[in-house]
Amino acid sequence: MKRIYMDHGATTPLREEVLDAMLPYLKEKYGNPSSLHSFGREARKALDEAREKVAAGLGVAPEEIVFTSGGTEANNLAIMGVVRGIAPIKNHIITSAVEHHAVLDTVKFLGQMGYEITILPVDEYGMVSPRQVEEAITDRTILVSIMTANNEIGTIMPFEEIGAVCREKGVYYHTDAVQAIGHIDFNLREQPVDLLSLSAHKFYGPKGVGALYVRKKTKLKQVFFGGGQERKLRPGTENLPGIVGLGRAMELAVADMPEKREKLIRLRDRLVEGLLQIEDVRLNGHPLQRLPGNVNVSVLYVEGESLLLGLDLKGIALSSGSACTSGSLDPSHVLMAIGLDHQTAQGSLRFTLGKDNTDEEIDYTVEAVRKTVDYLRAMSPVYRK
Ligand SMILES: *Cc1c(COP(=O)(O)O)cnc(C)c1O
């Protein structure tokens, strides 16, 4: 059976060019970048080059990049690190209700530890306004952490305006840009962002590697202890094959962006148009301010999990509206935050398209959704039409 992958928000395949760049560092170039001999120097050089590529992709200096084990760790380091850098002088952290759990749960943990926290609500499209941020900032605020683009519903936040508010108030601004890399232009020399998280496996790089951008002079302290790697901000022997892959993936993501964005928008709009022709299907997230490859819909009178499994039988891979922590049937906190009721949230599907999806795949998917929905509704006791 032909398999169709529409879950690029969960992870992406590794690009051939990225794998090729990594292979020497999994084979003959196995030195430790901290070693002084030729093997070490060879590894150090690759580490430096990867850092330059990531920095170039964001328009920042290489010294401002800290490699981590992925987006989760970058988010944890940003929040815990800045809190360690500034507390106890100030004690307040602001975030939004639609953040990834790597941000939300870190902030909630700090709340349990006695810090003051504000979790801003979002509008029906999943957006936080700069005004809300401005009103929430107090003279005790350390940090505002609001994502660049949402992983479930694709909504792009007004992150530059939010950053500008933070700058004006003298508060650090962190943004989880894990979903945005390769879709949104970053030039952090001009954009008012102090910390930014990214993860290689969301843009055709390897899993288990990412980075945190830390603007020069930001008061960030380490949260792991050990060696002196990454200017002590992230001790531990570097995942060199992964970091080399991240560098290459970043280079390609930036180079391909205009072309890829255009293709994804076209495919996305074709998918939305097809799906909305099915009765009682609604689009979630912002109609315009959304990631090129993201389509999130609620299909009324069906259960998302059944729909997901039915589509899986037809070879189509996607996510449903129950928490991405699979196995859990709690509705997603993002869909709840935009005001959906439990049932509607449970009946939601997320399609996240990638650069290799095709028009034929979109058309096949729309038909498959239609048939599966008809079948499930015909069996449903709550569907009476
Ligand atoms: C995937 C994702 C993360 C987590 O990144 P990992 O590298 O898988 O730890 C964080 N934030 C967002 C928005 C994501 O989509």
PDBQT file of the ligand as one rigid body, heavy atoms in Angstrom, charges set to zero:
ROOT
HETATM    1  C1  LIG A 401       8.420  19.414  18.501  1.00  0.00    +0.000 C 
HETATM    2  C2  LIG A 401       8.287  20.654  19.300  1.00  0.00    +0.000 A 
HETATM    3  C3  LIG A 401       9.049  20.855  20.470  1.00  0.00    +0.000 A 
HETATM    4  C4  LIG A 401       9.943  19.796  21.030  1.00  0.00    +0.000 C 
HETATM    5  O1  LIG A 401      11.110  19.597  20.274  1.00  0.00    +0.000 OA
HETATM    6  P1  LIG A 401      11.951  18.261  20.456  1.00  0.00    +0.000 P 
HETATM    7  O2  LIG A 401      13.187  18.475  19.669  1.00  0.00    +0.000 OA
HETATM    8  O3  LIG A 401      11.107  17.150  19.927  1.00  0.00    +0.000 OA
HETATM    9  O4  LIG A 401      12.241  18.133  21.928  1.00  0.00    +0.000 OA
HETATM   10  C5  LIG A 401       8.918  22.059  21.126  1.00  0.00    +0.000 A 
HETATM   11  N1  LIG A 401       8.099  23.022  20.682  1.00  0.00    +0.000 NA
HETATM   12  C6  LIG A 401       7.361  22.875  19.568  1.00  0.00    +0.000 A 
HETATM   13  C7  LIG A 401       6.492  24.001  19.099  1.00  0.00    +0.000 C 
HETATM   14  C8  LIG A 401       7.427  21.688  18.842  1.00  0.00    +0.000 A 
HETATM   15  O5  LIG A 401       6.671  21.536  17.751  1.00  0.00    +0.000 OA
ENDROOT
TORSDOF 0
